[in-house]
């Protein structure tokens, strides 16, 4: 049997074509450079898209990231919390503290404006004769209220983890705490700041509709988070939701007692 003369030449030509052909580049994580990384501090949603919290995305102004995240937690709550990734606590805590400081300050200013209309003489007296006392009270009250609200939201998130573990899900306390901390965005958007910003950006009708969005917002957010984090839905999610309700009631009651007690003490002193 004879071997074709062009056999070796043909083999060399095929090898050269393989060398010259384009080979797809390896896909690596933009954060750590690892080709096997599932997304570093971020997590893929069920659609395969990497979820990134706007507050944790570098390069944008802090206030823009604050508002984008707060708006997502409120006006797009179910999608945001279902895809909320695990990650560090520090940025979520910074978001929560800043959100509650801004929200508490705005409520305080709104209260002063309302009193100026209802009791202008009394407000004039306070501003003229008790200005330093008012400044001291505000300097103590705003951070205290903000801290209490951050603690209450944190307790709400951690309670979801306790309830989910009772239902047989795998523990994810860090992610649950991040849920509670990012849920402070509700207070920013649902307060005076949110109404003003939404009104300016999206119109008066959108600002008025914020009140409707707030109906059932904690429950819808918690259900979405439990579904995305613990893969619990329907009846399976009820233990986690019951635990979060109990924690929210207790935390709110404690916060109210502390705030009312502090206000009474400030007025008496």
Order of alpha helices (4+ residues) and beta strands (2+ residues): alpha-beta-beta-alpha-alpha-alpha-alpha-alpha-alpha-alpha-alpha-alpha-alpha-alpha-alpha
